[in-house]
Amino acid sequence: MELSVDRLTKQYGKKIAVDCVSTVLKPGVYGLLGENGAGKTTLMRMLCAILEATAGEVFLDGKEICALGADYRDLLGYLPQDFGYYPNYTAKEFLLYMAALKGIPREEAGRRTDELLEVVSLDEAASKKVKTFSGGMKQRVGIAQALLNQPKILILDEPTAGLDPKERVRFRNLISDYAAGRIVILSTHIVSDIEAIADEVLLMRKGKLVSQGTVPELTKEAEGKVWELAVSPKEAKVWQEKAAVANLRHEGEQVVLRILADDKPAEEAVPCEATLEDLYLYSMQGKK
Protein backbone atom coordinates (compact mmCIF):
# COMPACT_ATOMS: atom_id res chain seq x y z
CA MET A 1 0.00 0.00 0.00
CA GLU A 2 1.28 3.45 -0.94
CA LEU A 3 -0.23 6.91 -0.48
CA SER A 4 1.38 9.33 -2.90
CA VAL A 5 0.96 13.09 -2.48
CA ASP A 6 1.77 15.07 -5.62
CA ARG A 7 2.21 18.86 -5.37
CA LEU A 8 -0.82 19.21 -3.10
CA THR A 9 -1.87 22.84 -2.65
CA LYS A 10 -4.70 24.64 -0.90
CA GLN A 11 -5.23 28.35 -1.33
CA TYR A 12 -7.81 30.65 0.27
CA GLY A 13 -7.81 33.90 -1.67
CA LYS A 14 -4.25 35.18 -1.41
CA LYS A 15 -3.38 32.93 1.51
CA ILE A 16 -1.67 29.62 0.71
CA ALA A 17 -2.44 27.17 3.53
CA VAL A 18 -0.64 24.19 1.95
CA ASP A 19 2.06 24.94 -0.57
CA CYS A 20 2.93 22.30 -3.18
CA VAL A 21 3.47 19.38 -0.77
CA SER A 22 4.79 16.15 -2.26
CA THR A 23 5.64 12.95 -0.40
CA VAL A 24 5.16 9.18 -0.50
CA LEU A 25 3.77 7.35 2.53
CA LYS A 26 4.01 3.59 3.03
CA PRO A 27 2.87 1.48 6.01
CA GLY A 28 4.20 2.93 9.25
CA VAL A 29 3.63 5.79 11.68
CA TYR A 30 4.19 9.33 10.40
CA GLY A 31 4.36 12.24 12.82
CA LEU A 32 3.31 15.63 11.47
CA LEU A 33 5.00 18.52 13.28
CA GLY A 34 4.53 22.25 12.84
CA GLU A 35 3.44 25.36 14.65
CA ASN A 36 -0.17 26.60 14.61
CA GLY A 37 -1.05 27.75 11.11
CA ALA A 38 1.61 25.60 9.44
CA GLY A 39 -1.06 23.81 7.35
CA LYS A 40 -1.15 20.46 9.17
CA THR A 41 -4.93 20.24 9.61
CA THR A 42 -5.58 21.46 6.05
CA LEU A 43 -3.21 18.81 4.69
CA MET A 44 -4.88 16.07 6.72
CA ARG A 45 -8.35 17.10 5.59
CA MET A 46 -7.22 16.90 1.95
CA LEU A 47 -5.70 13.46 2.59
CA CYS A 48 -9.13 12.45 3.91
CA ALA A 49 -10.80 13.84 0.75
CA ILE A 50 -12.92 16.10 2.98
CA LEU A 51 -11.38 19.26 1.57
CA GLU A 52 -10.90 19.82 -2.15
CA ALA A 53 -7.38 20.77 -3.17
CA THR A 54 -6.71 23.92 -5.17
CA ALA A 55 -4.06 22.00 -7.08
CA GLY A 56 -2.25 18.68 -6.91
CA GLU A 57 -3.51 15.15 -6.30
CA VAL A 58 -3.37 12.27 -3.83
CA PHE A 59 -3.08 8.70 -5.08
CA LEU A 60 -3.61 5.39 -3.31
CA ASP A 61 -1.68 2.68 -5.11
CA GLY A 62 -1.73 4.77 -8.28
CA LYS A 63 -5.45 5.62 -8.19
CA GLU A 64 -6.66 9.15 -7.40
CA ILE A 65 -8.50 9.12 -4.05
CA CYS A 66 -11.43 11.31 -5.16
CA ALA A 67 -12.07 8.93 -8.04
CA LEU A 68 -12.03 5.99 -5.60
CA GLY A 69 -14.84 7.65 -3.63
CA ALA A 70 -16.52 5.30 -1.14
CA ASP A 71 -13.87 2.63 -1.67
CA TYR A 72 -11.29 5.05 -0.27
CA ARG A 73 -13.50 6.16 2.63
CA ASP A 74 -14.00 2.51 3.62
CA LEU A 75 -10.23 2.28 4.18
CA LEU A 76 -10.05 5.49 6.15
CA GLY A 77 -10.25 6.33 9.85
CA TYR A 78 -10.16 9.99 10.90
CA LEU A 79 -10.10 11.87 14.18
CA PRO A 80 -10.49 15.62 13.59
CA GLN A 81 -9.07 18.11 16.06
CA ASP A 82 -12.56 18.92 17.33
CA PHE A 83 -14.73 15.90 16.62
CA GLY A 84 -18.48 16.25 16.91
CA TYR A 85 -20.57 14.05 19.18
CA TYR A 86 -24.15 13.88 20.42
CA PRO A 87 -23.96 14.88 24.10
CA ASN A 88 -27.01 12.86 25.16
CA TYR A 89 -25.65 9.64 23.66
CA THR A 90 -23.81 7.24 25.89
CA ALA A 91 -20.33 6.24 24.79
CA LYS A 92 -21.66 2.91 23.51
CA GLU A 93 -24.62 4.49 21.72
CA PHE A 94 -22.33 7.00 20.02
CA LEU A 95 -19.95 4.32 18.75
CA LEU A 96 -22.84 2.16 17.52
CA TYR A 97 -24.24 5.20 15.71
CA MET A 98 -20.85 5.92 14.08
CA ALA A 99 -20.54 2.25 13.12
CA ALA A 100 -23.94 2.46 11.36
CA LEU A 101 -22.78 5.55 9.44
CA LYS A 102 -19.71 3.62 8.35
CA GLY A 103 -21.86 0.75 7.12
CA ILE A 104 -20.60 -1.80 9.62
CA PRO A 105 -23.08 -4.70 10.07
CA ARG A 106 -24.96 -4.57 13.40
CA GLU A 107 -23.49 -7.72 14.92
CA GLU A 108 -19.94 -6.72 14.01
CA ALA A 109 -20.60 -3.15 15.21
CA GLY A 110 -21.66 -4.40 18.65
CA ARG A 111 -18.60 -6.61 18.99
CA ARG A 112 -16.24 -3.93 17.73
CA THR A 113 -17.76 -1.28 19.99
CA ASP A 114 -17.31 -3.40 23.13
CA GLU A 115 -13.79 -4.30 22.06
CA LEU A 116 -12.74 -0.66 21.48
CA LEU A 117 -14.34 0.64 24.67
CA GLU A 118 -12.12 -1.80 26.52
CA VAL A 119 -9.07 -0.82 24.43
CA VAL A 120 -9.48 2.87 25.34
CA SER A 121 -10.37 1.99 28.97
CA LEU A 122 -13.95 3.23 28.79
CA ASP A 123 -15.71 -0.11 29.21
CA GLU A 124 -16.85 0.83 32.73
CA ALA A 125 -18.18 4.17 31.45
CA ALA A 126 -19.90 2.71 28.37
CA SER A 127 -23.42 3.52 29.61
CA LYS A 128 -22.58 7.07 30.71
CA LYS A 129 -23.46 10.07 28.55
CA VAL A 130 -20.58 11.60 26.63
CA LYS A 131 -21.49 15.09 27.89
CA THR A 132 -20.49 14.01 31.41
CA PHE A 133 -17.00 12.94 30.29
CA SER A 134 -13.78 14.80 30.94
CA GLY A 135 -11.83 16.15 27.96
CA GLY A 136 -9.49 13.15 28.01
CA MET A 137 -12.40 10.68 28.09
CA LYS A 138 -14.07 12.42 25.13
CA GLN A 139 -10.78 12.22 23.26
CA ARG A 140 -10.63 8.48 23.89
CA VAL A 141 -14.16 8.13 22.46
CA GLY A 142 -12.89 9.97 19.39
CA ILE A 143 -9.93 7.62 19.04
CA ALA A 144 -12.27 4.62 19.34
CA GLN A 145 -14.61 5.89 16.60
CA ALA A 146 -11.65 6.40 14.25
CA LEU A 147 -10.72 2.72 14.73
CA LEU A 148 -14.23 1.26 14.29
CA ASN A 149 -13.82 0.10 10.69
CA GLN A 150 -10.24 -1.17 11.26
CA PRO A 151 -8.94 1.37 8.73
CA LYS A 152 -5.91 0.77 6.56
CA ILE A 153 -5.23 4.53 6.64
CA LEU A 154 -5.61 6.20 10.04
CA ILE A 155 -5.36 10.01 10.29
CA LEU A 156 -5.38 11.58 13.75
CA ASP A 157 -5.33 15.33 14.37
CA GLU A 158 -4.06 16.15 17.89
CA PRO A 159 -5.08 12.71 19.26
CA THR A 160 -3.28 13.13 22.60
CA ALA A 161 -4.89 16.49 23.46
CA GLY A 162 -6.41 16.22 26.92
CA LEU A 163 -4.85 12.83 27.70
CA ASP A 164 -2.90 12.47 30.92
CA PRO A 165 0.65 10.96 30.80
CA LYS A 166 -0.59 7.42 31.53
CA GLU A 167 -3.26 7.66 28.81
CA ARG A 168 -0.69 9.03 26.35
CA VAL A 169 1.56 6.02 26.95
CA ARG A 170 -1.40 3.68 26.42
CA PHE A 171 -2.29 5.52 23.21
CA ARG A 172 1.28 5.32 21.89
CA ASN A 173 1.40 1.58 22.54
CA LEU A 174 -1.99 1.14 20.85
CA ILE A 175 -0.87 3.02 17.73
CA SER A 176 2.48 1.21 17.55
CA ASP A 177 0.69 -2.15 17.59
CA TYR A 178 -2.04 -1.03 15.20
CA ALA A 179 0.33 0.40 12.57
CA ALA A 180 1.61 -2.96 11.32
CA GLY A 181 0.75 -3.04 7.60
CA ARG A 182 -1.16 0.24 7.86
CA ILE A 183 -0.47 3.94 7.26
CA VAL A 184 -0.91 6.06 10.39
CA ILE A 185 -0.54 9.86 10.26
CA LEU A 186 -0.77 11.84 13.48
CA SER A 187 -0.37 15.50 14.21
CA THR A 188 0.53 16.75 17.68
CA HIS A 189 2.34 19.55 19.47
CA ILE A 190 3.70 17.03 21.99
CA VAL A 191 7.07 16.29 20.40
CA SER A 192 7.84 13.45 22.82
CA ASP A 193 4.82 11.48 21.55
CA ILE A 194 6.07 11.67 17.98
CA GLU A 195 9.65 10.95 19.06
CA ALA A 196 8.44 7.79 20.82
CA ILE A 197 6.43 6.15 18.04
CA ALA A 198 6.96 7.79 14.63
CA ASP A 199 8.85 5.85 11.97
CA GLU A 200 9.21 9.12 10.08
CA VAL A 201 8.58 12.76 10.91
CA LEU A 202 7.19 15.34 8.49
CA LEU A 203 8.06 18.90 9.50
CA MET A 204 5.83 21.67 8.10
CA ARG A 205 6.47 25.39 8.13
CA LYS A 206 4.23 28.04 6.54
CA GLY A 207 2.42 25.46 4.41
CA LYS A 208 5.57 23.82 3.09
CA LEU A 209 7.05 20.43 3.89
CA VAL A 210 10.54 21.49 4.98
CA SER A 211 11.93 18.15 6.24
CA GLN A 212 11.05 14.47 6.27
CA GLY A 213 12.96 11.58 7.76
CA THR A 214 13.50 9.36 10.77
CA VAL A 215 14.11 10.96 14.17
CA PRO A 216 17.90 10.21 14.01
CA GLU A 217 18.08 11.61 10.47
CA LEU A 218 16.33 14.83 11.42
CA THR A 219 18.10 15.41 14.73
CA LYS A 220 21.38 15.13 12.84
CA GLU A 221 20.38 18.38 11.10
CA ALA A 222 20.56 20.15 14.49
CA GLU A 223 23.94 18.72 15.49
CA GLY A 224 26.44 21.42 16.44
CA LYS A 225 23.64 23.91 17.03
CA VAL A 226 22.65 23.01 20.61
CA TRP A 227 24.59 24.38 23.60
CA GLU A 228 24.35 24.54 27.36
CA LEU A 229 25.55 27.61 29.20
CA ALA A 230 25.57 28.17 32.98
CA VAL A 231 25.00 31.82 33.97
CA SER A 232 23.71 33.89 36.87
CA PRO A 233 19.95 34.58 37.13
CA LYS A 234 20.58 38.18 36.09
CA GLU A 235 22.56 37.10 33.01
CA ALA A 236 19.88 34.51 32.17
CA LYS A 237 17.33 37.27 31.54
CA VAL A 238 19.75 38.99 29.15
CA TRP A 239 20.42 35.73 27.28
CA GLN A 240 16.70 35.03 26.89
CA GLU A 241 16.33 38.34 25.09
CA LYS A 242 19.28 37.96 22.74
CA ALA A 243 19.37 34.20 22.02
CA ALA A 244 17.05 31.29 21.23
CA VAL A 245 16.72 29.58 24.63
CA ALA A 246 14.99 26.20 24.31
CA ASN A 247 15.04 25.43 28.01
CA LEU A 248 16.42 26.57 31.33
CA ARG A 249 16.90 24.93 34.70
CA HIS A 250 18.15 26.18 38.05
CA GLU A 251 21.18 24.48 39.57
CA GLY A 252 22.08 26.04 42.88
CA GLU A 253 22.76 29.73 42.35
CA GLN A 254 23.16 29.32 38.58
CA VAL A 255 20.76 28.95 35.68
CA VAL A 256 21.66 26.44 32.94
CA LEU A 257 20.40 27.57 29.54
CA ARG A 258 19.86 25.32 26.52
CA ILE A 259 20.64 27.60 23.59
CA LEU A 260 20.03 27.00 19.87
CA ALA A 261 22.65 28.76 17.78
CA ASP A 262 24.64 28.18 14.60
CA ASP A 263 27.86 29.17 16.35
CA LYS A 264 29.14 28.73 19.90
CA PRO A 265 27.29 31.47 21.83
CA ALA A 266 29.96 31.94 24.54
CA GLU A 267 33.37 30.58 25.44
CA GLU A 268 31.90 28.67 28.42
CA ALA A 269 29.13 27.05 26.33
CA VAL A 270 29.19 23.25 26.09
CA PRO A 271 27.86 21.37 23.01
CA CYS A 272 24.87 19.05 23.61
CA GLU A 273 23.29 16.15 21.79
CA ALA A 274 20.35 17.41 19.73
CA THR A 275 16.80 16.15 20.21
CA LEU A 276 13.78 16.28 17.90
CA GLU A 277 12.41 19.16 19.97
CA ASP A 278 15.66 21.07 19.40
CA LEU A 279 15.34 20.59 15.65
CA TYR A 280 11.66 21.59 15.75
CA LEU A 281 12.35 24.80 17.66
CA TYR A 282 15.39 25.60 15.53
CA SER A 283 13.41 25.13 12.32
CA MET A 284 10.49 27.22 13.59
CA GLN A 285 12.88 30.14 13.97
CA GLY A 286 13.26 30.14 10.20
CA LYS A 287 17.01 29.72 10.38
CA LYS A 288 17.06 26.65 8.15
C-alpha positions as CSV (number, residue, x, y, z in Angstrom):
1,M,0.0,0.0,0.0
2,E,1.3,3.5,-0.9
3,L,-0.2,6.9,-0.5
4,S,1.4,9.3,-2.9
5,V,1.0,13.1,-2.5
6,D,1.8,15.1,-5.6
7,R,2.2,18.9,-5.4
8,L,-0.8,19.2,-3.1
9,T,-1.9,22.8,-2.7
10,K,-4.7,24.6,-0.9
11,Q,-5.2,28.4,-1.3
12,Y,-7.8,30.7,0.3
13,G,-7.8,33.9,-1.7
14,K,-4.3,35.2,-1.4
15,K,-3.4,32.9,1.5
16,I,-1.7,29.6,0.7
17,A,-2.4,27.2,3.5
18,V,-0.6,24.2,2.0
19,D,2.1,24.9,-0.6
20,C,2.9,22.3,-3.2
21,V,3.5,19.4,-0.8
22,S,4.8,16.2,-2.3
23,T,5.6,12.9,-0.4
24,V,5.2,9.2,-0.5
25,L,3.8,7.4,2.5
26,K,4.0,3.6,3.0
27,P,2.9,1.5,6.0
28,G,4.2,2.9,9.3
29,V,3.6,5.8,11.7
30,Y,4.2,9.3,10.4
31,G,4.4,12.2,12.8
32,L,3.3,15.6,11.5
33,L,5.0,18.5,13.3
34,G,4.5,22.2,12.8
35,E,3.4,25.4,14.7
36,N,-0.2,26.6,14.6
37,G,-1.1,27.7,11.1
38,A,1.6,25.6,9.4
39,G,-1.1,23.8,7.4
40,K,-1.2,20.5,9.2
41,T,-4.9,20.2,9.6
42,T,-5.6,21.5,6.1
43,L,-3.2,18.8,4.7
44,M,-4.9,16.1,6.7
45,R,-8.3,17.1,5.6
46,M,-7.2,16.9,2.0
47,L,-5.7,13.5,2.6
48,C,-9.1,12.5,3.9
49,A,-10.8,13.8,0.7
50,I,-12.9,16.1,3.0
51,L,-11.4,19.3,1.6
52,E,-10.9,19.8,-2.1
53,A,-7.4,20.8,-3.2
54,T,-6.7,23.9,-5.2
55,A,-4.1,22.0,-7.1
56,G,-2.2,18.7,-6.9
57,E,-3.5,15.1,-6.3
58,V,-3.4,12.3,-3.8
59,F,-3.1,8.7,-5.1
60,L,-3.6,5.4,-3.3
61,D,-1.7,2.7,-5.1
62,G,-1.7,4.8,-8.3
63,K,-5.4,5.6,-8.2
64,E,-6.7,9.1,-7.4
65,I,-8.5,9.1,-4.0
66,C,-11.4,11.3,-5.2
67,A,-12.1,8.9,-8.0
68,L,-12.0,6.0,-5.6
69,G,-14.8,7.7,-3.6
70,A,-16.5,5.3,-1.1
71,D,-13.9,2.6,-1.7
72,Y,-11.3,5.1,-0.3
73,R,-13.5,6.2,2.6
74,D,-14.0,2.5,3.6
75,L,-10.2,2.3,4.2
76,L,-10.1,5.5,6.2
77,G,-10.2,6.3,9.9
78,Y,-10.2,10.0,10.9
79,L,-10.1,11.9,14.2
80,P,-10.5,15.6,13.6
81,Q,-9.1,18.1,16.1
82,D,-12.6,18.9,17.3
83,F,-14.7,15.9,16.6
84,G,-18.5,16.3,16.9
85,Y,-20.6,14.1,19.2
86,Y,-24.1,13.9,20.4
87,P,-24.0,14.9,24.1
88,N,-27.0,12.9,25.2
89,Y,-25.7,9.6,23.7
90,T,-23.8,7.2,25.9
91,A,-20.3,6.2,24.8
92,K,-21.7,2.9,23.5
93,E,-24.6,4.5,21.7
94,F,-22.3,7.0,20.0
95,L,-20.0,4.3,18.8
96,L,-22.8,2.2,17.5
97,Y,-24.2,5.2,15.7
98,M,-20.9,5.9,14.1
99,A,-20.5,2.3,13.1
100,A,-23.9,2.5,11.4
101,L,-22.8,5.6,9.4
102,K,-19.7,3.6,8.4
103,G,-21.9,0.7,7.1
104,I,-20.6,-1.8,9.6
105,P,-23.1,-4.7,10.1
106,R,-25.0,-4.6,13.4
107,E,-23.5,-7.7,14.9
108,E,-19.9,-6.7,14.0
109,A,-20.6,-3.2,15.2
110,G,-21.7,-4.4,18.7
111,R,-18.6,-6.6,19.0
112,R,-16.2,-3.9,17.7
113,T,-17.8,-1.3,20.0
114,D,-17.3,-3.4,23.1
115,E,-13.8,-4.3,22.1
116,L,-12.7,-0.7,21.5
117,L,-14.3,0.6,24.7
118,E,-12.1,-1.8,26.5
119,V,-9.1,-0.8,24.4
120,V,-9.5,2.9,25.3
121,S,-10.4,2.0,29.0
122,L,-14.0,3.2,28.8
123,D,-15.7,-0.1,29.2
124,E,-16.9,0.8,32.7
125,A,-18.2,4.2,31.4
126,A,-19.9,2.7,28.4
127,S,-23.4,3.5,29.6
128,K,-22.6,7.1,30.7
129,K,-23.5,10.1,28.6
130,V,-20.6,11.6,26.6
131,K,-21.5,15.1,27.9
132,T,-20.5,14.0,31.4
133,F,-17.0,12.9,30.3
134,S,-13.8,14.8,30.9
135,G,-11.8,16.2,28.0
136,G,-9.5,13.1,28.0
137,M,-12.4,10.7,28.1
138,K,-14.1,12.4,25.1
139,Q,-10.8,12.2,23.3
140,R,-10.6,8.5,23.9
141,V,-14.2,8.1,22.5
142,G,-12.9,10.0,19.4
143,I,-9.9,7.6,19.0
144,A,-12.3,4.6,19.3
145,Q,-14.6,5.9,16.6
146,A,-11.7,6.4,14.3
147,L,-10.7,2.7,14.7
148,L,-14.2,1.3,14.3
149,N,-13.8,0.1,10.7
150,Q,-10.2,-1.2,11.3
151,P,-8.9,1.4,8.7
152,K,-5.9,0.8,6.6
153,I,-5.2,4.5,6.6
154,L,-5.6,6.2,10.0
155,I,-5.4,10.0,10.3
156,L,-5.4,11.6,13.7
157,D,-5.3,15.3,14.4
158,E,-4.1,16.1,17.9
159,P,-5.1,12.7,19.3
160,T,-3.3,13.1,22.6
161,A,-4.9,16.5,23.5
162,G,-6.4,16.2,26.9
163,L,-4.9,12.8,27.7
164,D,-2.9,12.5,30.9
165,P,0.6,11.0,30.8
166,K,-0.6,7.4,31.5
167,E,-3.3,7.7,28.8
168,R,-0.7,9.0,26.4
169,V,1.6,6.0,27.0
170,R,-1.4,3.7,26.4
171,F,-2.3,5.5,23.2
172,R,1.3,5.3,21.9
173,N,1.4,1.6,22.5
174,L,-2.0,1.1,20.9
175,I,-0.9,3.0,17.7
176,S,2.5,1.2,17.6
177,D,0.7,-2.1,17.6
178,Y,-2.0,-1.0,15.2
179,A,0.3,0.4,12.6
180,A,1.6,-3.0,11.3
181,G,0.8,-3.0,7.6
182,R,-1.2,0.2,7.9
183,I,-0.5,3.9,7.3
184,V,-0.9,6.1,10.4
185,I,-0.5,9.9,10.3
186,L,-0.8,11.8,13.5
187,S,-0.4,15.5,14.2
188,T,0.5,16.8,17.7
189,H,2.3,19.6,19.5
190,I,3.7,17.0,22.0
191,V,7.1,16.3,20.4
192,S,7.8,13.4,22.8
193,D,4.8,11.5,21.6
194,I,6.1,11.7,18.0
195,E,9.6,11.0,19.1
196,A,8.4,7.8,20.8
197,I,6.4,6.1,18.0
198,A,7.0,7.8,14.6
199,D,8.9,5.9,12.0
200,E,9.2,9.1,10.1
201,V,8.6,12.8,10.9
202,L,7.2,15.3,8.5
203,L,8.1,18.9,9.5
204,M,5.8,21.7,8.1
205,R,6.5,25.4,8.1
206,K,4.2,28.0,6.5
207,G,2.4,25.5,4.4
208,K,5.6,23.8,3.1
209,L,7.0,20.4,3.9
210,V,10.5,21.5,5.0
211,S,11.9,18.2,6.2
212,Q,11.1,14.5,6.3
213,G,13.0,11.6,7.8
214,T,13.5,9.4,10.8
215,V,14.1,11.0,14.2
216,P,17.9,10.2,14.0
217,E,18.1,11.6,10.5
218,L,16.3,14.8,11.4
219,T,18.1,15.4,14.7
220,K,21.4,15.1,12.8
221,E,20.4,18.4,11.1
222,A,20.6,20.2,14.5
223,E,23.9,18.7,15.5
224,G,26.4,21.4,16.4
225,K,23.6,23.9,17.0
226,V,22.7,23.0,20.6
227,W,24.6,24.4,23.6
228,E,24.4,24.5,27.4
229,L,25.5,27.6,29.2
230,A,25.6,28.2,33.0
231,V,25.0,31.8,34.0
232,S,23.7,33.9,36.9
233,P,19.9,34.6,37.1
234,K,20.6,38.2,36.1
235,E,22.6,37.1,33.0
236,A,19.9,34.5,32.2
237,K,17.3,37.3,31.5
238,V,19.8,39.0,29.1
239,W,20.4,35.7,27.3
240,Q,16.7,35.0,26.9
241,E,16.3,38.3,25.1
242,K,19.3,38.0,22.7
243,A,19.4,34.2,22.0
244,A,17.0,31.3,21.2
245,V,16.7,29.6,24.6
246,A,15.0,26.2,24.3
247,N,15.0,25.4,28.0
248,L,16.4,26.6,31.3
249,R,16.9,24.9,34.7
250,H,18.1,26.2,38.0
251,E,21.2,24.5,39.6
252,G,22.1,26.0,42.9
253,E,22.8,29.7,42.3
254,Q,23.2,29.3,38.6
255,V,20.8,29.0,35.7
256,V,21.7,26.4,32.9
257,L,20.4,27.6,29.5
258,R,19.9,25.3,26.5
259,I,20.6,27.6,23.6
260,L,20.0,27.0,19.9
261,A,22.7,28.8,17.8
262,D,24.6,28.2,14.6
263,D,27.9,29.2,16.4
264,K,29.1,28.7,19.9
265,P,27.3,31.5,21.8
266,A,30.0,31.9,24.5
267,E,33.4,30.6,25.4
268,E,31.9,28.7,28.4
269,A,29.1,27.1,26.3
270,V,29.2,23.3,26.1
271,P,27.9,21.4,23.0
272,C,24.9,19.0,23.6
273,E,23.3,16.1,21.8
274,A,20.3,17.4,19.7
275,T,16.8,16.2,20.2
276,L,13.8,16.3,17.9
277,E,12.4,19.2,20.0
278,D,15.7,21.1,19.4
279,L,15.3,20.6,15.6
280,Y,11.7,21.6,15.8
281,L,12.4,24.8,17.7
282,Y,15.4,25.6,15.5
283,S,13.4,25.1,12.3
284,M,10.5,27.2,13.6
285,Q,12.9,30.1,14.0
286,G,13.3,30.1,10.2
287,K,17.0,29.7,10.4
288,K,17.1,26.6,8.1
